[in-house]
Amino acid sequence: MTIFNVASSAELSAALASAAGGDRIVVADGSYGRVSIANRSFDSTVTITAANPGAGAHFDGLTITGSKNVSLVGLDLGR
């Protein structure tokens, strides 16, 4: 299992491109704008989690299409 620590939407996109099933992507506090995850299927779950759940990893929107085994934990997905 690999843990990717990201602090920007570009780093998040790069981590998703490199991730394999069972990996974890830890998102630092900050604003990530709108993010789209498309056509990413993993053999087992890839977890995208906030470094500080419920605190400060904010997304204006997050769209997931054509993907499977992606889990989101503790992210602020807009209000």
DAHU-V825183 format. One record per backbone hydrogen bond with DSSP energy under -0.5 kcal/mol. NH is the residue of the N-H (numbers start at 1). CO is the residue of the C=O. Records with the same first field share a line. If there is no record, write none. Layout:
NH->CO / CO
This chain:
4->2 / 24
5->3
6->4 / 26
12->8
13->9
14->10
15->11
16->12
17->13
18->14
19->15
22->45
23->20
24->2
25->47
26->4 / 24
27->25 / 49
28->6 / 26
30->56
32->30 / 58
35->61
37->63
38->36
39->65
41->39
42->68
46->69
47->23 / 45
48->46 / 71
49->25 / 47
50->73
51->27
53->50
54->74
55->52
56->52
58->30 / 56
59->76
60->33
61->33
63->35
65->37
68->40
71->46
73->48
76->57
77->75
